[in-house]
């Protein structure tokens, strides 16, 4: 069993910053990818950023230059530093752990609301 616990969401004004954290516990294998996805009302869930256990990252075009993903492998924790937030960043943000072929796991989601 794997559990993902997210924290750090909230309400912020446009131009502000938030930092999300996601801690994984359970049967975690050293080779994995952790990432953040988001889902706004009425829209499909989309990739925000992800990072491999080796530190390779990729980002959605909409967040490049504003968001930074990082991780601490020893703590099985991934972070998402979000700067210059805009109202269009408002969504529920979900943490994902992908340790294919052993399974893909999701957190419960954390709300990020950016007011204009």
Residue pairs with C-beta under 8 A, 6 or more apart in sequence:
1 26
1 27
2 24
2 25
2 26
2 27
2 28
2 97
2 103
2 105
3 24
3 25
3 26
3 105
4 22
4 23
4 24
4 95
4 96
4 97
4 105
4 106
4 107
4 108
5 22
5 23
5 25
5 107
5 108
6 20
6 21
6 22
6 93
6 94
6 95
6 107
6 108
6 109
6 110
7 20
7 21
7 22
7 110
8 18
8 19
8 20
8 21
8 110
9 18
9 20
9 93
9 110
9 111
9 112
10 18
10 111
10 112
10 113
11 113
11 114
11 115
12 18
12 85
12 112
12 113
12 114
12 115
13 114
13 115
14 85
14 86
14 87
14 114
14 115
14 116
15 84
15 85
16 85
16 114
17 81
17 82
17 83
17 84
17 85
18 82
18 85
18 112
19 79
19 80
19 81
19 82
20 36
20 79
20 80
20 82
20 93
20 95
20 110
20 112
21 77
21 78
21 79
22 34
22 36
22 77
22 78
22 79
22 95
22 107
23 75
23 76
23 77
24 34
24 76
24 77
24 78
24 95
24 97
24 105
25 76
27 102
28 76
28 97
28 99
29 99
29 102
30 53
30 73
31 53
31 99
32 52
32 53
32 97
32 98
32 99
33 50
33 51
33 52
33 53
33 97
33 98
33 99
34 50
34 51
34 71
34 78
34 95
34 96
34 97
34 98
35 47
35 48
35 49
35 50
35 51
35 69
35 78
35 95
35 96
35 98
36 47
36 48
36 49
36 50
36 69
36 78
36 80
36 93
36 94
36 95
36 96
37 45
37 46
37 47
37 48
37 93
37 94
37 96
38 45
38 46
38 48
38 89
38 91
38 92
38 93
38 94
38 112
39 45
39 46
39 91
39 92
39 94
39 109
40 88
40 90
40 91
40 92
43 91
45 94
46 60
47 60
48 59
48 60
48 63
48 67
48 80
48 93
49 57
49 58
49 59
49 60
49 63
49 67
49 68
49 69
49 80
50 57
50 58
50 69
50 96
50 98
51 57
51 69
51 70
51 71
51 78
53 71
53 73
55 71
57 69
59 67
59 69
62 88
63 82
63 89
66 82
66 83
66 84
66 85
67 80
67 81
67 82
67 83
68 80
68 81
68 83
69 78
69 79
69 80
69 81
70 78
70 79
70 81
71 77
71 78
71 79
72 79
78 95
80 93
82 89
82 112
85 112
85 114
86 114
87 114
87 115
87 116
88 114
89 112
89 114
90 112
90 113
90 114
91 112
92 109
92 110
92 111
92 112
93 109
93 110
93 111
93 112
94 106
94 107
94 108
94 109
95 106
95 107
96 104
96 105
96 106
96 107
97 104
97 105
98 104
98 105
